[in-house]
């Protein structure tokens, strides 16, 4: 009788329809094969609709677009194989009883991402090989498929644990293995593949950094019930796939992840929130206005004094690079939360905010502030996607992707690099080079962005090494970068240029640095170009520097300047030093307003003090605000 059943009917009898992947309150649940296809559909749509991600993977993998789409469609759908484990299914014993009419005592002590990799490596890949579905010329037959599965299994932010385990402690080997192998084979047939797609002769290992981020993002989108409502009726995989693709397209459009298109025109005057009467560009700004940029990886280092308009020059240069390369935005990294807050407000200012002027008027680009205290900025509004309803947590130290997605959307540090314009502390980008959770998502977020780093001179040796690493990776992805600094030591400049050249695949050019200041340094097509500039007379200063080593002499100097109505700033290397000097001045200086500013204040106080410091000492303050004030800070 079974031999007379159609393929479609047999598919609907498959045991993989007895496994849930998402569960809400009560009896609400979403079947595992459907969630698997939801996420695969999101990965395919992200690849096909986001041109800079697509362009990079086409280059790295050396395959046609259709081949990579099918490759992603198949492999990403296997990301949650660990949920076939009865130990996972028993998290909802009512659903296990309803769907499989049984109970189990197997403990869910290992996360489902690691369980999926364990099932694949210990059982599934060997079964597929026995059935002739693994075709490889490699002596280590399982090396490539296991590499791919480790990437897909790492969708919760880190690679799966490869510790040796007994698979029977977590799976019912007969039922769970049969369901998983049936799903993989049916999905292979649905993708019209005769064997596992491996891409053996490609740069798969390098591409895996970006693919891992794509899989993570696809899982977050595919777990959003606003776009993928729970389904528990049995539908053939082919039919459900068509529906999932349509929903994935909606998810991309409604979450702010659609590719942005640069404005047809963006000029230097557009970098300012409000028109400036009788405005004349600085020499640096004029150089950028005249500069014709080329397509391809490029590094620019802008060295100029404070007040020379470096920020506006960088914005205009970033726009030109976006147009030339088809990029979709930028990330601006700064050394401190205070400087990041200031840059964010600068870009958000204006009747039409400055950052929006860089994009087509019909488009609504996202602007996100990224640092550990961004949520307390009154002007910051998260804008990528609406908060999805929460699901119960799994209880294994991870959260369901929709809960994590909700947390992520409220946590700008993780979403900032996916926004069209991100502003934050430099460490949020540097985390892309460390073994930190969701590192791959940060790497993906920078892909297709102009990477701008302000105040590069503030990087210490450790941070500079991390910056070298991220510049290497960014250049490897075909990216562009702009580094801003008042001054930059020659050895630091050399190391940063060398890192970018290495990532772009260029031999390090001869580094005969021009000693002129101000200076623009350009690295394109493996060639180094240097452009000496002049400073405006209004920003030129002659500063006499004298060293004072005795605290009594410092006290005499402070008292003298306070009597003259001047303001002073005493910078300390540590919070403890700053606190001691603040107490010393309070005890010994009269007729002065003494303020303390450091990182150990409570968040509420720190924000209040930061606003007060900007008000009293910022460029809009006057002599009356500054008179007789002393700021002690780190």
RODO-2510 file (C-alpha; in nm, 4 decimals, decimal comma):
residues 634
     n   res          X          Y          Z
     1     x     0,0000     0,0000     0,0000
     2     x     0,2857     0,2341     0,0837
     3     x     0,4286     0,1887    -0,2646
     4     x     0,1195     0,3517    -0,4144
     5     x     0,1504     0,6677    -0,2064
     6     x     0,2588     0,9845    -0,3847
     7     x     0,5835     1,1538    -0,2877
     8     x     0,3825     1,4456    -0,1493
     9     x     0,1674     1,2143     0,0663
    10     x     0,4709     1,0280     0,1981
    11     x     0,6333     1,3598     0,2862
    12     x     0,3324     1,4533     0,4994
    13     x     0,3690     1,1269     0,6899
    14     x     0,7296     1,1990     0,7821
    15     x     0,8065     1,1850     1,1526
    16     x     0,9840     1,5232     1,1472
    17     x     0,6397     1,6825     1,1653
    18     x     0,6234     1,5548     1,5244
    19     x     0,8896     1,7957     1,6511
    20     x     0,8329     2,1515     1,7680
    21     x     1,0881     2,4359     1,7435
    22     x     0,9069     2,7329     1,8978
    23     x     0,6438     2,7309     2,1676
    24     x     0,4293     3,0027     2,3145
    25     x     0,1854     3,0016     2,6005
    26     x    -0,0626     2,7189     2,6192
    27     x    -0,0743     2,4890     2,3186
    28     x     0,0725     2,7386     2,0716
    29     x     0,3758     2,5975     1,8871
    30     x     0,5647     2,6098     1,5569
    31     x     0,6868     2,2887     1,3946
    32     x     1,0609     2,2380     1,3595
    33     x     1,0711     2,1896     0,9786
    34     x     0,8844     2,5174     0,9303
    35     x     1,1119     2,7212     1,1548
    36     x     1,4086     2,5676     0,9756
    37     x     1,2688     2,6870     0,6419
    38     x     1,1774     3,0308     0,7832
    39     x     1,5400     3,0925     0,8745
    40     x     1,6722     2,9526     0,5458
    41     x     1,4348     3,1812     0,3554
    42     x     1,5618     3,4841     0,5488
    43     x     1,9223     3,3897     0,4672
    44     x     1,8417     3,3562     0,0957
    45     x     1,6551     3,6882     0,0860
    46     x     1,9330     3,8685     0,2747
    47     x     2,1859     3,7317     0,0254
    48     x     1,9770     3,8093    -0,2832
    49     x     1,8503     4,1543    -0,1782
    50     x     2,1519     4,3085    -0,0029
    51     x     2,3946     4,3769    -0,2885
    52     x     2,7167     4,4368    -0,0911
    53     x     2,6779     4,1082     0,1018
    54     x     2,5958     3,9273    -0,2205
    55     x     2,8891     4,0838    -0,4039
    56     x     3,1360     3,9767    -0,1364
    57     x     3,0190     3,6152    -0,1184
    58     x     3,0170     3,5877    -0,4982
    59     x     3,3787     3,7013    -0,5033
    60     x     3,4932     3,4771    -0,2190
    61     x     3,3110     3,1601    -0,3215
    62     x     3,3609     3,1980    -0,6950
    63     x     3,0136     3,0634    -0,7753
    64     x     2,7053     3,1909    -0,9560
    65     x     2,4340     3,3678    -0,7595
    66     x     2,1868     3,0818    -0,8043
    67     x     2,4379     2,8269    -0,6763
    68     x     2,5074     3,0247    -0,3590
    69     x     2,1341     3,0842    -0,3013
    70     x     2,0697     2,7100    -0,3195
    71     x     2,3719     2,6402    -0,0986
    72     x     2,2389     2,8798     0,1688
    73     x     1,8851     2,7454     0,1288
    74     x     1,9981     2,3914     0,2047
    75     x     2,2574     2,4415     0,4779
    76     x     2,0916     2,7195     0,6814
    77     x     1,7796     2,5025     0,7139
    78     x     1,9933     2,2576     0,9141
    79     x     2,0913     2,5148     1,1766
    80     x     1,8524     2,3729     1,4434
    81     x     1,9069     1,9988     1,3994
    82     x     1,9736     1,9842     1,7736
    83     x     1,6039     2,0402     1,8386
    84     x     1,5384     1,6881     1,7130
    85     x     1,6832     1,5759     2,0472
    86     x     1,4180     1,4353     2,2761
    87     x     1,6046     1,6117     2,5587
    88     x     1,5097     1,9405     2,3939
    89     x     1,1558     1,8286     2,3080
    90     x     1,0880     1,7400     2,6722
    91     x     1,1283     2,1053     2,7663
    92     x     0,7590     2,1089     2,6788
    93     x     0,6474     1,7685     2,8025
    94     x     0,2881     1,8481     2,7105
    95     x     0,3915     1,8966     2,3463
    96     x     0,6130     1,5883     2,3520
    97     x     0,3130     1,3879     2,4720
    98     x     0,0810     1,5496     2,2172
    99     x     0,3108     1,5128     1,9154
   100     x     0,4900     1,1867     1,9948
   101     x     0,2702     1,0289     2,2628
   102     x     0,5617     0,9683     2,4983
   103     x     0,7707     1,1111     2,7786
   104     x     1,1452     1,1023     2,8368
   105     x     1,3863     1,1347     3,1256
   106     x     1,6825     1,2507     2,9147
   107     x     1,8233     1,5708     3,0573
   108     x     1,8580     1,8861     2,8454
   109     x     2,1974     1,9776     2,9878
   110     x     2,3651     2,0645     2,6542
   111     x     2,2396     2,3490     2,4349
   112     x     2,0559     2,2608     2,1146
   113     x     2,3173     2,4277     1,8891
   114     x     2,5895     2,1966     2,0242
   115     x     2,3491     1,8986     2,0102
   116     x     2,2871     1,9676     1,6416
   117     x     2,6566     1,9601     1,5642
   118     x     2,6981     1,6447     1,7723
   119     x     2,4151     1,4699     1,5844
   120     x     2,5583     1,5761     1,2503
   121     x     2,9183     1,4783     1,3180
   122     x     2,8490     1,1490     1,4965
   123     x     2,5559     1,0177     1,2934
   124     x     2,4014     1,2184     1,0095
   125     x     2,7023     1,2909     0,7900
   126     x     2,8039     0,9250     0,8061
   127     x     2,4525     0,8088     0,7152
   128     x     2,4417     1,0493     0,4209
   129     x     2,7786     0,9211     0,3064
   130     x     2,6531     0,5614     0,3249
   131     x     2,3572     0,6588     0,1054
   132     x     2,5848     0,8128    -0,1590
   133     x     2,4887     1,1723    -0,0840
   134     x     2,8388     1,2891     0,0098
   135     x     3,0654     1,3196    -0,2917
   136     x     3,4160     1,4451    -0,2233
   137     x     3,7678     1,3905    -0,3481
   138     x     3,9199     1,4698    -0,0100
   139     x     4,0840     1,2019     0,1995
   140     x     3,9276     1,3612     0,5086
   141     x     3,5763     1,3069     0,3728
   142     x     3,3875     1,4834     0,6489
   143     x     3,6101     1,7907     0,6868
   144     x     3,4123     2,0318     0,4664
   145     x     3,0567     1,9272     0,5665
   146     x     3,1570     1,9385     0,9339
   147     x     3,3059     2,2855     0,8866
   148     x     2,9819     2,4064     0,7282
   149     x     2,7698     2,2582     1,0066
   150     x     2,9867     2,4172     1,2755
   151     x     2,9149     2,7534     1,1112
   152     x     2,5406     2,6896     1,0949
   153     x     2,5295     2,5553     1,4508
   154     x     2,6968     2,8710     1,5815
   155     x     2,3877     3,0855     1,5249
   156     x     2,3582     3,1729     1,8951
   157     x     2,6763     3,3729     1,8832
   158     x     2,9579     3,1226     1,9332
   159     x     3,0796     2,7970     1,7751
   160     x     2,9379     2,4685     1,9066
   161     x     3,1186     2,2889     2,1850
   162     x     3,3164     1,9966     2,0367
   163     x     3,3697     1,8064     2,3604
   164     x     3,3270     1,4289     2,3195
   165     x     2,9804     1,3146     2,4360
   166     x     2,7553     1,0097     2,4238
   167     x     2,4807     1,0898     2,1770
   168     x     2,2343     0,8516     2,3435
   169     x     2,2326     1,0711     2,6532
   170     x     2,0375     1,3354     2,4618
   171     x     1,8732     1,1666     2,1607
   172     x     1,6498     0,8669     2,1129
   173     x     1,8795     0,7255     1,8509
   174     x     1,6113     0,5420     1,6542
   175     x     1,3256     0,7942     1,6418
   176     x     1,5230     1,1210     1,6539
   177     x     1,7854     1,0055     1,4055
   178     x     1,5195     0,8794     1,1629
   179     x     1,3309     1,2098     1,1791
   180     x     1,6476     1,4154     1,1276
   181     x     1,7785     1,2070     0,8372
   182     x     1,4364     1,2107     0,6702
   183     x     1,4242     1,5893     0,7000
   184     x     1,7731     1,6334     0,5538
   185     x     1,7014     1,3984     0,2616
   186     x     1,3608     1,5495     0,1843
   187     x     1,5078     1,8990     0,2016
   188     x     1,7935     1,7943    -0,0258
   189     x     1,5345     1,6740    -0,2792
   190     x     1,3279     1,9905    -0,2380
   191     x     1,6400     2,1959    -0,3189
   192     x     1,6850     1,9726    -0,6279
   193     x     2,0294     1,8618    -0,5158
   194     x     2,1650     1,5173    -0,5887
   195     x     2,4235     1,5364    -0,3108
   196     x     2,5463     1,7689    -0,0369
   197     x     2,6673     2,1000    -0,1882
   198     x     3,0183     2,1543    -0,0520
   199     x     3,1991     2,4245    -0,2582
   200     x     3,5250     2,2425    -0,1851
   201     x     3,7488     2,4488    -0,4128
   202     x     3,6383     2,7892    -0,2793
   203     x     3,7534     3,0230    -0,0013
   204     x     3,4897     2,8681     0,2218
   205     x     3,6915     2,8938     0,5419
   206     x     3,7413     3,2689     0,4965
   207     x     3,3819     3,3208     0,3822
   208     x     3,2589     3,1362     0,6912
   209     x     3,3142     3,4476     0,9068
   210     x     3,0509     3,6386     0,7123
   211     x     2,8237     3,3372     0,6544
   212     x     2,8083     3,2767     1,0311
   213     x     2,6862     3,6327     1,0816
   214     x     2,4315     3,5929     0,8020
   215     x     2,2974     3,2749     0,9633
   216     x     2,2663     3,4452     1,3022
   217     x     2,0795     3,7412     1,1555
   218     x     1,8548     3,5086     0,9541
   219     x     1,7712     3,3183     1,2739
   220     x     1,6749     3,6393     1,4508
   221     x     1,4500     3,7458     1,1651
   222     x     1,3071     3,3973     1,1137
   223     x     1,2150     3,3771     1,4827
   224     x     0,9996     3,6894     1,4713
   225     x     0,6327     3,5892     1,5018
   226     x     0,5247     3,9159     1,3421
   227     x     0,6529     3,7754     1,0129
   228     x     0,6442     3,3993     1,0709
   229     x     0,3307     3,3043     1,2656
   230     x     0,3242     2,9657     1,4330
   231     x     0,2138     2,6781     1,2092
   232     x     0,1346     2,3256     1,3297
   233     x    -0,0631     2,1748     1,0418
   234     x     0,1317     1,9507     0,8073
   235     x     0,2297     2,1199     0,4797
   236     x     0,4740     1,9887     0,2227
   237     x     0,8184     2,1460     0,2390
   238     x     0,7877     2,2783    -0,1172
   239     x     0,4620     2,4584    -0,0438
   240     x     0,5801     2,5996     0,2861
   241     x     0,9038     2,7233     0,1268
   242     x     0,7134     2,9493    -0,1129
   243     x     0,5248     3,1037     0,1773
   244     x     0,8433     3,1452     0,3835
   245     x     1,0166     3,3295     0,0998
   246     x     0,7325     3,5832     0,0789
   247     x     0,7391     3,6394     0,4547
   248     x     1,1180     3,6796     0,4527
   249     x     1,0830     3,9553     0,1922
   250     x     0,8362     4,1368     0,4184
   251     x     1,0688     4,0962     0,7163
   252     x     1,3565     4,2568     0,5281
   253     x     1,1455     4,5545     0,4204
   254     x     0,9931     4,6193     0,7614
   255     x     1,2978     4,5815     0,9836
   256     x     1,5124     4,8591     0,8382
   257     x     1,7600     4,6082     0,6936
   258     x     1,6761     4,6843     0,3314
   259     x     1,9760     4,8166     0,1385
   260     x     2,0044     5,1930     0,1378
   261     x     2,0682     5,4041    -0,1709
   262     x     2,2900     5,7128    -0,1398
   263     x     2,1405     6,0515    -0,2239
   264     x     2,1870     6,1817    -0,5750
   265     x     2,3696     6,4801    -0,4290
   266     x     2,5326     6,5521    -0,0946
   267     x     2,7588     6,8536    -0,0540
   268     x     2,9762     7,0003     0,2173
   269     x     2,7004     7,2377     0,3247
   270     x     2,4790     6,9360     0,3928
   271     x     2,7206     6,8249     0,6668
   272     x     2,6063     7,1107     0,8881
   273     x     2,2740     7,1004     1,0744
   274     x     2,2059     7,4646     0,9913
   275     x     2,3338     7,7007     0,7211
   276     x     2,6464     7,8946     0,8184
   277     x     2,6580     8,2537     0,6881
   278     x     2,9661     8,3473     0,4834
   279     x     3,0962     7,9936     0,5055
   280     x     3,4317     7,9069     0,3498
   281     x     3,5604     7,5484     0,3498
   282     x     3,8816     7,4713     0,5317
   283     x     4,1747     7,3492     0,3182
   284     x     4,0970     6,9906     0,4239
   285     x     3,7315     7,0256     0,3352
   286     x     3,8175     7,1859     0,0021
   287     x     4,0500     6,8932    -0,0769
   288     x     3,7687     6,6450    -0,0127
   289     x     3,5277     6,8516    -0,2229
   290     x     3,7635     6,8268    -0,5219
   291     x     3,8626     6,4631    -0,4643
   292     x     3,7494     6,2029    -0,7182
   293     x     3,7483     5,8671    -0,5395
   294     x     3,7909     5,5308    -0,7106
   295     x     3,5944     5,2107    -0,6717
   296     x     3,7537     4,9445    -0,4539
   297     x     3,9205     4,9159    -0,1119
   298     x     4,0674     5,2440     0,0103
   299     x     4,2201     5,3831     0,3283
   300     x     4,2326     5,7556     0,4057
   301     x     4,4171     5,9098     0,7005
   302     x     4,3273     6,2736     0,7715
   303     x     4,5719     6,4514     1,0043
   304     x     4,4753     6,8055     1,0973
   305     x     4,4381     7,0246     1,4050
   306     x     4,1259     7,0384     1,6188
   307     x     3,8701     7,2765     1,4710
   308     x     3,9790     7,2170     1,1118
   309     x     3,6516     7,0548     1,0053
   310     x     3,7731     6,6941     1,0004
   311     x     3,4277     6,5592     1,0866
   312     x     3,2549     6,7331     0,7952
   313     x     3,5391     6,6334     0,5624
   314     x     3,5024     6,2718     0,6721
   315     x     3,1243     6,2737     0,6180
   316     x     3,1605     6,4094     0,2663
   317     x     3,4413     6,1641     0,1881
   318     x     3,2326     5,8770     0,3275
   319     x     2,9442     5,9761     0,1019
   320     x     3,1711     5,9763    -0,2031
   321     x     3,3038     5,6322    -0,1122
   322     x     2,9499     5,5034    -0,0630
   323     x     2,8551     5,6197    -0,4117
   324     x     3,1697     5,4815    -0,5736
   325     x     3,1424     5,1377    -0,4134
   326     x     2,7682     5,0927    -0,3830
   327     x     2,8006     5,0874    -0,0054
   328     x     2,5071     5,1308     0,2268
   329     x     2,6244     5,3479     0,5120
   330     x     2,8966     5,3915     0,7692
   331     x     3,0022     5,3230     1,1241
   332     x     3,1812     5,5977     1,3192
   333     x     3,3914     5,4792     1,6130
   334     x     3,5065     5,7210     1,8845
   335     x     3,7208     5,6755     2,1959
   336     x     3,4660     5,7590     2,4672
   337     x     3,0935     5,7561     2,5377
   338     x     3,0957     6,1346     2,5711
   339     x     3,2485     6,1863     2,2256
   340     x     3,0116     5,9255     2,0791
   341     x     2,7119     6,1049     2,2317
   342     x     2,8310     6,4315     2,0792
   343     x     2,8742     6,2768     1,7332
   344     x     2,5324     6,1131     1,7520
   345     x     2,3649     6,4427     1,8360
   346     x     2,5586     6,6099     1,5564
   347     x     2,4297     6,3642     1,2959
   348     x     2,0763     6,3703     1,4344
   349     x     2,0566     6,7509     1,4335
   350     x     1,8760     6,9645     1,1778
   351     x     1,5240     6,9915     1,0379
   352     x     1,6321     6,7155     0,8038
   353     x     1,8911     6,5304     1,0131
   354     x     2,2410     6,5362     0,8678
   355     x     2,2653     6,1582     0,8339
   356     x     1,9377     6,1369     0,6374
   357     x     2,0633     6,3827     0,3790
   358     x     2,3203     6,1234     0,2701
   359     x     2,0447     5,8904     0,1439
   360     x     1,7598     5,9073    -0,1038
   361     x     1,4679     6,1171     0,0354
   362     x     1,2249     5,8265    -0,0068
   363     x     1,4375     5,6018     0,2136
   364     x     1,4309     5,5930     0,5941
   365     x     1,7840     5,5069     0,7065
   366     x     1,8504     5,3941     1,0600
   367     x     2,0794     5,5828     1,2974
   368     x     2,1917     5,3969     1,6080
   369     x     2,4075     5,4928     1,9048
   370     x     2,6289     5,2113     2,0331
   371     x     2,7900     5,2037     2,3732
   372     x     2,7116     5,0497     2,7093
   373     x     2,5018     5,3458     2,8250
   374     x     2,3284     5,4391     2,5010
   375     x     1,9821     5,3537     2,6342
   376     x     2,0056     5,6474     2,8744
   377     x     2,0533     5,9039     2,5983
   378     x     1,7241     6,0925     2,5786
   379     x     1,7634     6,1600     2,2058
   380     x     1,8393     5,7994     2,1148
   381     x     1,5599     5,5970     1,9546
   382     x     1,6081     5,2382     1,8489
   383     x     1,4802     5,1974     1,4950
   384     x     1,5614     4,8716     1,3240
   385     x     1,2552     4,6533     1,3932
   386     x     0,9574     4,6471     1,6299
   387     x     0,9779     4,4511     1,9504
   388     x     0,8462     4,1010     1,8857
   389     x     0,6386     3,9293     2,1550
   390     x     0,8473     3,7332     2,4000
   391     x     0,8677     3,3538     2,4094
   392     x     0,9616     3,1512     2,7164
   393     x     1,3365     3,1060     2,7495
   394     x     1,4812     2,7580     2,6925
   395     x     1,6439     2,7460     3,0346
   396     x     1,9859     2,6485     2,9006
   397     x     2,1697     2,9757     2,9327
   398     x     2,0520     3,0907     2,5901
   399     x     1,7297     3,2554     2,4833
   400     x     1,5025     3,1769     2,1909
   401     x     1,6049     3,3918     1,8959
   402     x     1,2910     3,6023     1,9209
   403     x     1,3615     3,6843     2,2863
   404     x     1,7247     3,7460     2,2016
   405     x     1,6144     3,9464     1,9023
   406     x     1,4040     4,1626     2,1302
   407     x     1,6938     4,2054     2,3702
   408     x     1,9253     4,2772     2,0803
   409     x     1,6981     4,5500     1,9452
   410     x     1,7024     4,7222     2,2824
   411     x     2,0803     4,6743     2,2987
   412     x     2,2263     4,9070     2,0377
   413     x     2,5739     4,7700     2,0900
   414     x     2,4820     4,4598     1,8917
   415     x     2,2605     4,6207     1,6303
   416     x     2,4684     4,9306     1,5609
   417     x     2,6846     4,7750     1,2918
   418     x     2,3720     4,6574     1,1087
   419     x     2,2185     5,0052     1,1053
   420     x     2,2763     5,2191     0,7989
   421     x     2,4586     5,4717     1,0172
   422     x     2,6061     5,3608     1,3473
   423     x     2,7822     5,5856     1,5966
   424     x     2,9504     5,4469     1,9038
   425     x     3,2634     5,3728     2,0943
   426     x     3,5403     5,2121     1,8916
   427     x     3,5349     4,8992     2,1089
   428     x     3,2001     4,7998     1,9570
   429     x     3,3751     4,7544     1,6221
   430     x     3,6950     4,6105     1,7691
   431     x     3,4904     4,3294     1,9273
   432     x     3,4597     4,1923     1,5740
   433     x     3,8244     4,0822     1,6030
   434     x     3,7931     3,9084     1,9407
   435     x     3,6498     3,5756     2,0508
   436     x     3,3408     3,7557     2,1755
   437     x     2,9821     3,6431     2,1401
   438     x     2,8224     3,7492     1,8105
   439     x     3,1619     3,8515     1,6769
   440     x     3,0599     3,7256     1,3307
   441     x     2,7553     3,9518     1,3300
   442     x     2,9767     4,2542     1,3836
   443     x     3,2011     4,1427     1,0955
   444     x     2,8917     4,1122     0,8749
   445     x     2,7608     4,4499     0,9913
   446     x     3,0787     4,6280     0,8810
   447     x     3,0616     4,4666     0,5373
   448     x     2,9414     4,7282     0,2913
   449     x     3,0025     5,0164     0,5320
   450     x     3,2553     5,2988     0,5318
   451     x     3,4454     5,2512     0,8578
   452     x     3,5343     5,5852     1,0192
   453     x     3,7535     5,6081     1,3294
   454     x     3,7933     5,9428     1,5009
   455     x     4,0807     6,0363     1,7339
   456     x     4,2942     5,7392     1,6304
   457     x     4,5809     5,8786     1,8358
   458     x     4,3825     5,7834     2,1489
   459     x     4,4358     5,4108     2,0807
   460     x     4,6891     5,2464     2,3073
   461     x     4,9137     4,9625     2,1842
   462     x     4,6539     4,6925     2,2518
   463     x     4,3686     4,8807     2,0849
   464     x     4,5919     4,9682     1,7920
   465     x     4,6588     4,5974     1,7340
   466     x     4,2865     4,5270     1,7348
   467     x     4,2349     4,8170     1,4957
   468     x     4,4960     4,6644     1,2646
   469     x     4,3020     4,3369     1,2701
   470     x     3,9674     4,4973     1,1897
   471     x     4,1236     4,7032     0,9090
   472     x     4,2677     4,3814     0,7641
   473     x     3,9268     4,2103     0,7742
   474     x     3,7475     4,5178     0,6394
   475     x     3,9869     4,5463     0,3463
   476     x     3,9469     4,1710     0,2853
   477     x     3,5765     4,2385     0,2447
   478     x     3,6438     4,5133    -0,0096
   479     x     3,5712     4,7881     0,2419
   480     x     3,6900     5,1452     0,2821
   481     x     3,8101     5,3232     0,5960
   482     x     3,8749     5,6811     0,7084
   483     x     4,0996     5,7490     1,0075
   484     x     4,0969     6,0919     1,1736
   485     x     4,3657     6,2207     1,4055
   486     x     4,5209     6,5417     1,5244
   487     x     4,8607     6,3746     1,4994
   488     x     4,9653     6,0171     1,4288
   489     x     5,3101     5,8730     1,5092
   490     x     5,4896     5,7302     1,2074
   491     x     5,5113     5,3771     1,3485
   492     x     5,1381     5,3712     1,4189
   493     x     5,0592     5,4990     1,0730
   494     x     5,2848     5,2356     0,9194
   495     x     5,1196     4,9507     1,1096
   496     x     4,7674     5,0587     1,0122
   497     x     4,8571     5,1021     0,6470
   498     x     5,0321     4,7645     0,6467
   499     x     4,7288     4,5914     0,7945
   500     x     4,4884     4,7399     0,5404
   501     x     4,7213     4,6606     0,2498
   502     x     4,7518     4,3007     0,3715
   503     x     4,3760     4,2557     0,3886
   504     x     4,3319     4,4006     0,0409
   505     x     4,5951     4,1613    -0,0941
   506     x     4,8436     4,4331    -0,1846
   507     x     5,2151     4,4294    -0,1283
   508     x     5,3087     4,6912     0,1266
   509     x     5,4107     5,0004    -0,0712
   510     x     5,7235     5,2014     0,0025
   511     x     5,6479     5,4077     0,3131
   512     x     5,8442     5,7268     0,2767
   513     x     5,6233     5,9487     0,4902
   514     x     5,5887     6,3178     0,4216
   515     x     5,6604     6,5174     0,7387
   516     x     5,4325     6,8031     0,6372
   517     x     5,1383     6,8866     0,8634
   518     x     4,8421     6,8897     0,7996
   519     x     4,8469     6,5865     0,5704
   520     x     4,6094     6,3484     0,3915
   521     x     4,7406     5,9972     0,3273
   522     x     4,5586     5,7830     0,0708
   523     x     4,6069     5,4097     0,0043
   524     x     4,4293     5,2844    -0,3087
   525     x     4,5080     5,0108    -0,5612
   526     x     4,8218     4,9263    -0,3626
   527     x     4,9646     5,2762    -0,4086
   528     x     5,0353     5,5320    -0,1367
   529     x     4,9639     5,8991    -0,2059
   530     x     5,0237     6,1904     0,0313
   531     x     4,8712     6,5360     0,0045
   532     x     5,0211     6,8236     0,2113
   533     x     4,7635     7,0839     0,3150
   534     x     4,7617     7,4213     0,4884
   535     x     4,5787     7,5121     0,8087
   536     x     4,3499     7,8112     0,8406
   537     x     4,5084     8,1039     1,0202
   538     x     4,2225     8,1025     1,2713
   539     x     4,3175     7,7597     1,4033
   540     x     4,6917     7,8099     1,4129
   541     x     4,8246     7,8433     1,7646
   542     x     5,1593     7,8985     1,9290
   543     x     5,1519     7,7217     2,2633
   544     x     5,4270     7,7552     2,5209
   545     x     5,4644     7,4372     2,7240
   546     x     5,6283     7,4395     3,0641
   547     x     5,6665     7,1513     3,3083
   548     x     5,5620     7,1930     3,6715
   549     x     5,6611     6,9106     3,9073
   550     x     5,5808     7,0420     4,2546
   551     x     5,2208     7,0469     4,3782
   552     x     5,2800     7,3763     4,5585
   553     x     5,3859     7,5391     4,2295
   554     x     5,0703     7,4013     4,0662
   555     x     4,8591     7,5502     4,3427
   556     x     5,0205     7,8931     4,2922
   557     x     4,9486     7,8707     3,9173
   558     x     4,5846     7,7703     3,9736
   559     x     4,5242     8,0565     4,2183
   560     x     4,6797     8,3061     3,9765
   561     x     4,4598     8,1955     3,6838
   562     x     4,1441     8,1969     3,8972
   563     x     4,2170     8,5577     4,0064
   564     x     4,2528     8,6484     3,6371
   565     x     3,9079     8,5011     3,5647
   566     x     4,0466     8,2140     3,3571
   567     x     3,9247     7,8551     3,3509
   568     x     4,1509     7,5536     3,4008
   569     x     4,1433     7,1800     3,3345
   570     x     4,3581     6,9329     3,5311
   571     x     4,3723     6,5942     3,3557
   572     x     4,4649     6,2860     3,5568
   573     x     4,5589     5,9372     3,4465
   574     x     4,3447     5,7580     3,7055
   575     x     4,0155     5,8186     3,8840
   576     x     4,1937     5,7977     4,2210
   577     x     4,4357     6,0752     4,1187
   578     x     4,1483     6,2897     3,9937
   579     x     3,9575     6,2459     4,3216
   580     x     4,2665     6,3339     4,5284
   581     x     4,3376     6,6464     4,3240
   582     x     3,9728     6,7534     4,3431
   583     x     3,9873     6,7320     4,7252
   584     x     4,3244     6,9137     4,7287
   585     x     4,1890     7,2054     4,5251
   586     x     3,8681     7,2276     4,7290
   587     x     4,0742     7,2634     5,0449
   588     x     4,3215     7,5176     4,9071
   589     x     4,1496     7,7302     4,6408
   590     x     3,8789     7,9814     4,7240
   591     x     3,6517     8,1789     4,4922
   592     x     3,6538     7,9028     4,2311
   593     x     3,3931     7,6555     4,1094
   594     x     3,5665     7,3177     4,1099
   595     x     3,4095     7,0234     3,9210
   596     x     3,5029     6,6552     3,9007
   597     x     3,4334     6,4314     3,5980
   598     x     3,5301     6,0657     3,5698
   599     x     3,3879     5,7247     3,4752
   600     x     3,2998     5,5993     3,8235
   601     x     3,0031     5,8254     3,8804
   602     x     2,6617     5,6602     3,8676
   603     x     2,5150     5,6753     3,5213
   604     x     2,2562     5,9380     3,6089
   605     x     2,5209     6,1641     3,7662
   606     x     2,7664     6,1070     3,4829
   607     x     2,5135     6,2139     3,2203
   608     x     2,4221     6,5222     3,4257
   609     x     2,7905     6,6171     3,4730
   610     x     2,8657     6,5591     3,1038
   611     x     2,5850     6,7946     3,0032
   612     x     2,7057     7,0510     3,2547
   613     x     3,0671     7,0307     3,1317
   614     x     2,9565     7,0815     2,7713
   615     x     2,7387     7,3749     2,8753
   616     x     3,0144     7,5431     3,0779
   617     x     3,3203     7,4685     2,8644
   618     x     3,1823     7,3846     2,5184
   619     x     3,2051     7,5958     2,2050
   620     x     2,8731     7,7666     2,2818
   621     x     2,9863     7,8798     2,6287
   622     x     3,1079     8,2339     2,6963
   623     x     3,3512     8,4035     2,9366
   624     x     3,0822     8,4355     3,2018
   625     x     3,0211     8,0595     3,2104
   626     x     3,3909     7,9716     3,2141
   627     x     3,5171     8,2387     3,4540
   628     x     3,6884     8,0984     3,7616
   629     x     3,6014     7,7355     3,6862
   630     x     3,8314     7,4392     3,7370
   631     x     3,7561     7,0998     3,5836
   632     x     3,9375     6,7962     3,7237
   633     x     3,8893     6,4961     3,4954
   634     x     4,0438     6,1750     3,3659
***
